[in-house]
Amino acid sequence: MRFLKIPLLLIWRLWFYLLMFVSLLLLFPFLLIFSFKEEHYYLFWKVARLLSKILIYGMGFRIDFKEIQSIEKDKSYMFCPNHASLLDPFLLIAISKNPIVFVGKKELAKIPVFGFLYKRTVIMVDRSSLESRKRVFEMAKKRLQNGVSMAIFPEGLVPTEDVVLAPFKKGAFSLAIEFEIPIIPQVYYDCKRFFSWDIYKGRPGVLRVNQHSFIDTKGMSLEANMNELKNKTFNLIYNDLEKDVKYMKDTNRKK
């Protein structure tokens, strides 16, 4: 049975990359055209959502999205989800009707085809460069208009499988305070379980997302409130993930 399972799993994994390549190829003209002007970004976002849904549903996943508080159409937010899988950005895009600009690592711009669009639509940051971090603030100020939000995976990396949640970097929280936009903590329970970086693990399943109440940042200052804001967001997400890990073990649910 094990010998049968591994080839099927590898074929399923290969299907993901084939699906991504074909979808990108078909949608590339639209993504390219809508990436030229800032005012067309909402159209770019619609195509990006279509691409993300093709990948998620095409892989046999379903989404169970629960939100405690609803997003206002013309308001900007800072999305802060946990990061443990290649699926995470696609899941965030799929569930978000309002346009979001990602802040991401410049290394991803080297990926063929994807990297070309990545450079045009993502605010890239080199965490080792002070000048690069300053540029993020300038770009963010320009983009946070007409209901466009930002998204940063605050761990700044994909932790190893045995880590529930890696320590948070301060970038997302300093930006949220600087621009007085609410933090939206999101918990992705199943991406690591169903589509981890280990190619010999995974299966189709339901991707559960819990969107917590927003954390207001109005009146906060970097000196007085940033660490408190970072710790509060970390604890919300960590406690949810830890409870879910315990629940899965206690009920002997299949991982």
MILODO-849983 format. One record per residue (C-alpha): x, y, z. Coordinates in steps of 0.05 Angstrom, whole numbers, m for minus. Example, Ala and Ser with C-alpha at 12.3 -4.5 7.8 and 13.67 -1.06 7.14 Angstrom:
BEGIN
246  m90  156 $
273  m21  143 $
// end
This chain:
BEGIN
0  0  0 $
58  47  17 $
89  34  m52 $
24  54  m85 $
13  116  m42 $
80  150  m57 $
75  149  m133 $
4  176  m129 $
26  230  m82 $
83  250  m127 $
36  253  m187 $
m12  296  m147 $
46  343  m129 $
68  346  m201 $
m4  364  m220 $
1  426  m177 $
60  454  m216 $
29  434  m283 $
m36  468  m263 $
2  531  m241 $
42  533  m306 $
m18  525  m352 $
m61  573  m312 $
m6  626  m311 $
5  617  m385 $
m69  627  m401 $
m80  685  m354 $
m12  718  m364 $
m37  769  m418 $
m91  794  m370 $
m44  797  m310 $
7  834  m351 $
m41  886  m380 $
m74  900  m312 $
m6  907  m278 $
14  969  m318 $
m28  1021  m281 $
m44  1030  m208 $
m118  1044  m223 $
m124  976  m257 $
m98  937  m197 $
m168  917  m176 $
m175  881  m244 $
m107  848  m234 $
m133  825  m166 $
m195  793  m197 $
m151  753  m245 $
m103  734  m189 $
m163  708  m148 $
m185  666  m207 $
m115  637  m213 $
m113  622  m138 $
m181  588  m139 $
m161  545  m199 $
m100  521  m161 $
m137  508  m95 $
m199  475  m123 $
m160  441  m179 $
m118  406  m126 $
m180  379  m92 $
m180  428  m34 $
m241  464  m5 $
m242  527  38 $
m277  535  104 $
m271  609  120 $
m296  637  186 $
m292  712  202 $
m309  745  268 $
m310  814  237 $
m325  835  165 $
m281  878  122 $
m305  947  98 $
m299  956  23 $
m261  1022  19 $
m216  1013  80 $
m144  989  83 $
m119  935  129 $
m55  897  147 $
m66  821  138 $
m21  779  182 $
m29  703  171 $
16  647  194 $
61  618  140 $
76  544  134 $
62  524  62 $
67  544  m11 $
m10  547  m10 $
m14  604  40 $
m10  664  m8 $
m59  631  m56 $
m108  618  1 $
m103  691  24 $
m116  716  m47 $
m174  668  m57 $
m212  690  5 $
m199  765  m3 $
m247  803  m48 $
m213  870  m35 $
m145  881  m69 $
m83  867  m26 $
m10  885  m40 $
40  836  m12 $
107  854  18 $
154  798  0 $
226  776  m6 $
263  798  m69 $
290  728  m80 $
222  705  m107 $
230  752  m166 $
279  702  m196 $
225  650  m209 $
211  646  m285 $
145  679  m309 $
118  685  m237 $
178  729  m219 $
162  778  m275 $
92  791  m247 $
119  788  m176 $
165  847  m190 $
109  888  m219 $
58  879  m164 $
94  861  m98 $
132  910  m54 $
198  874  m51 $
243  880  10 $
315  860  24 $
314  851  100 $
389  860  104 $
385  930  74 $
362  991  113 $
350  1029  47 $
305  973  22 $
264  975  86 $
256  1050  79 $
232  1040  7 $
177  994  33 $
148  1052  72 $
149  1097  11 $
117  1045  m34 $
65  1027  18 $
43  1100  25 $
33  1103  m50 $
m7  1038  m54 $
m52  1044  8 $
m109  1080  m27 $
m180  1065  m49 $
m189  1004  m4 $
m123  970  m23 $
m94  932  37 $
m26  901  53 $
m6  831  72 $
57  808  107 $
72  739  134 $
102  765  199 $
145  703  212 $
189  726  154 $
203  654  135 $
171  585  130 $
188  549  195 $
207  476  199 $
150  426  208 $
160  417  282 $
151  492  296 $
80  515  310 $
94  588  297 $
161  623  287 $
176  689  323 $
148  751  288 $
188  805  254 $
167  876  267 $
156  901  195 $
81  888  191 $
68  922  258 $
111  983  246 $
75  994  179 $
7  984  211 $
23  1035  265 $
55  1084  215 $
m7  1084  170 $
m58  1073  226 $
m89  1012  192 $
m120  954  232 $
m84  888  238 $
m123  827  214 $
m96  763  246 $
m112  702  204 $
m100  630  224 $
m87  577  170 $
m94  510  204 $
m87  460  148 $
m39  484  93 $
21  452  128 $
m19  389  142 $
m44  379  71 $
11  412  29 $
76  415  68 $
145  426  39 $
157  351  47 $
137  323  m22 $
121  256  10 $
65  285  52 $
m2  315  36 $
m72  302  9 $
m134  339  m12 $
m177  365  44 $
m213  425  75 $
m170  486  87 $
m197  520  150 $
m185  594  161 $
m202  634  223 $
m202  709  216 $
m198  743  284 $
m227  810  304 $
m186  868  278 $
m134  901  323 $
m140  976  319 $
m75  1016  314 $
m100  1087  316 $
m63  1130  367 $
m7  1078  374 $
67  1096  371 $
125  1054  349 $
163  1064  414 $
106  1051  462 $
62  1000  426 $
98  961  372 $
123  903  415 $
56  898  450 $
19  896  383 $
67  844  356 $
61  800  418 $
m15  806  419 $
m20  783  346 $
30  727  357 $
m8  701  418 $
m75  701  382 $
m49  659  324 $
m4  614  367 $
m60  596  416 $
m106  578  359 $
m54  534  325 $
m33  501  390 $
m105  483  408 $
m115  454  339 $
m52  411  344 $
m77  384  411 $
m147  372  383 $
m119  333  324 $
m77  289  371 $
m133  279  422 $
m184  258  369 $
m133  217  329 $
m152  254  266 $
m115  237  203 $
m61  288  186 $
// end
